[in-house]
């Protein structure tokens, strides 16, 4: 196994479950030191426990300026440097656009987009010193859209545009910028999705239940980080075909989606 990550230090948000947890554990197993952030303190402790001081639990909300400042400060103070920020925290939705309350759209943007902007600004001085990695875990929905995801796809399109702009701005600083665009992954994303009035959807979608294992996605992401790739697409063949259609035959994709049962 590569020693690339040995003694490097990372921040991983949304690390209490799913892709974030798998990334944090994979980094630690490869010898990295990791500050993990999420709201659920008990689950963060569960992730950090087996790794001792190598993994630092930093309970917090990515929409809080103070919590974001704290996780960056604690990581740098504890590890002496910062080699990477992997922003994985996010929330999706299951609602028709016309019925969705404005507060739901604002929350989606706060979690999925504005938190990345804040963490980038806090982390960039440290990443420039280490020629580090700035990684956003987005979604294929940051590349094209489906029904019932209007606010989610809007936030992910915003994230994609932000990262593409930042990449050009920080090239001279030696910082690697990568966007991860997964397809369906076996996480609790649909369970915690927001409905039109902001309550939780509370159901596991069939597509997510049959999705890629978070551990496999995490390994693909770490390989892409080590290779300093521009983009990473951990997807199944159906989602990859949808992405291809969105670029080359968007009207065909529209017809397929209109015939599909999107939940």
N, C-alpha and C positions, 0 to 999 in steps of 0.2 A: 504493500500500500504506500502511496505517496506520502512524503513527510512535509508537504507544502504548508499544511495548516498548523504544524507543530509550533507551539508558543506564540502563535498569532492570537489577537484578541478581537472579538466580534460582539456586536449587539444584535440580538434577534428579538423582534417584537411579535406579538401574537404567539408566544412560545408555550402556552399552556396546553395546547392540543394540536392535532392535525399536522399540516405542513411545517408550521413554526416549531412545534415540539420535535418533529423528526429532524429538522435542520439543526437545532440546538444539540440534540443527542449525537448526530453524526459528526458535527464539528468537535465536540468534546472527545468522542471516540478517536478522532484523528489528531488529538493533542492540542486543540485550540482551547483558549480560555474564553468563556462566553458569559455575557450579561444578558439575562433573559427577562423580558418584560411582558406582562399581561395583567388583567384585572384580577384573575382568580388566584389568590395567593397560595391556597392549599395545593392547587395543581402545579404551580411553579415550584413549590417545595418538593413535590413528588418528582419533578423533572431533575431538579438540582441535586437531590439527595445522594444518588449513587456516585456523583462526581466530586463531592467535597468542595473545596475552595476553587476548583477549576471552573465551576459554573456558579455564577452570582445571581441570586433571585432578586429581582427589582420590581415588586408589584407596582402597578400604575396604569393609568389610562392614557392612551396616545393622544386623546383630545385635550389633555391638560398640559398647558405650557410648563407648569412646575414639575410635573412628573417626567416630561421629556427631558427637561434640563437635568433632573436628578439622575436619570439612567445614564446619560452621557458622562456626567461628572463622576458617578460611581465607577463606571467602567474604566475611565482614564486613571482615576485615583487608585483603583485596585490593581489594574494590570499594567499601568505605566505608559500605555499607548493604545491606539485604536486602529485596527487594520481593516475593519469592515463594519458596515451597517447593513443588515438585511431586514428590510421593513416588510413584514408579512401580515401584520394586523389588518383586518378588513371585515366588512359585513356586506351581505347581499340582500336581495329583496324578492318578494313574490307578490306583485300587485300591478293592476292596470294603471297606466299613467294618469288618466283623468280622475281617478278616484284617490290618488295618493296625496296625502297631506304634505304641505310644504315643509313641516318640521322633519318629516322622513327624508326628504331630499337633502335638507341641510345636514342631517346626521350622517347620511351616506357620504357627503362631501367632506365633512369634518374627519370622519374615521379613515376613509379610503384615500383622500387627496391631501387636505390641509395638514394632516399629521406628518405626511412624508416631507412636505415643504419645511415644516418646523425642524424635524429631525435632521434633514439635510443641512440646514443652516447651522445647527448646533454641532454637527459632526464634521463638516467639511474641513475646518482648520486642522483637525487631527488626522483626517484621511489624507490630506495633502502632504503631511509630514511623513506618512508611512507608504505613500504610493498605493493607497488602499482601495477598497472595493465599496461601491455604492450600489446596492441591489434592491429593487422593488419587486415584490411578488404581486403581480397584477393578475391578469386572466386573459384567455382568448376573447372575452367580452370587452377587452380594451382595444380589440382589433375590429370586431364587428358586433352587431347587436341582435338580440332576439326579443320577442314580446315578453312582457311581465318583468323586464329588467331595466326599465328606462333610467332610473336614478343610479343604479349600480353601474350600468355601462357608461353613463355620462361621467361618473367619478373615475372609472378606469381609463376612459379615453383622455380625461384630463391628466391623469397620472402618466400615461404614455407620452403625451405631449410635453409634460414637464421634464421627464427624464431625457427625452430626445434633445431638448434644449440645453439642459444641464450638461449632457455629455459633451457637447461642443464647447461649452464654457470652461470645463475643467480638464480638457485634454492636456493643456500645457502644464497642468499641475501633476500629471501622472496618475490621476485617479481613474480607476476602471468603473464604468457605469453600465449596468446590465438590467434589463427588464425580463422577468420570468412571466410567461404567459401560459399557465396550465389550462388543460381541459378539465374534464370531470375527475375529481380526486375524492377518495373515500374519507371524507371528513364530516363534521357536524354543521357544515356551512348552511345547508337548507333548514336545519332545525332552528338555527339562530337567525334566519333571514327575517327581515322586517316586512310586515304586511302594510296595507294602505294606511292604517291608523297608527302604525308604529309598534303594534303588538307582534310577538314572535310567531312565525309560521308553524314551528313545532313539529315538523314532519321530516323524515328522511326521504329524499327523492330517490326513485329507482335508479336514475342515471348516476347519482352520486354514490349510492350504495354499490354500484357495479364499477366505480371508477378506479383509477390507479391507486396503488398503495402509497400513503404519504412517505414511507421510508424509501421507496424507489424514486419518488419525485425528489426527495432531499438529496439522494446520491447524484442524480442527474444535475441538480443545481450546483452542488459542490464541484463537480467535474467542470462545469461551465465557468464557475468562478476561477478555478485554478488556470483554466485556459484563457481567461479574460475575454470571454465571448461577449458580443454585443447583446444578443438575445438568447433566450432559452425557452424551448417549447415542449414541456413534458405533457404530451397528449396521446390519446388513443387515435387509431386510424380514422374514425368517423369525424372527430373534431378537427383533425388535421385537414381532412378533405373539405370540411366546412370553411376553414380558414382559406384554403386555396380558392374555393368558389367565391369567397367574399372579395378576393383580389382580382379574379379573372372573369367571373360570371356572376356578379352580384344579383342580377334579376333571377337567375336560376336558384340561387340560395334563398331568395325571398319566397319563391314558389314552394320550395321544400319546407321552409319553416311554417308557411301558412297551412300546409297539409299536416304538419307535425303537431303532436300534443305536447306543447311546452307547458311545464308546470313551474 
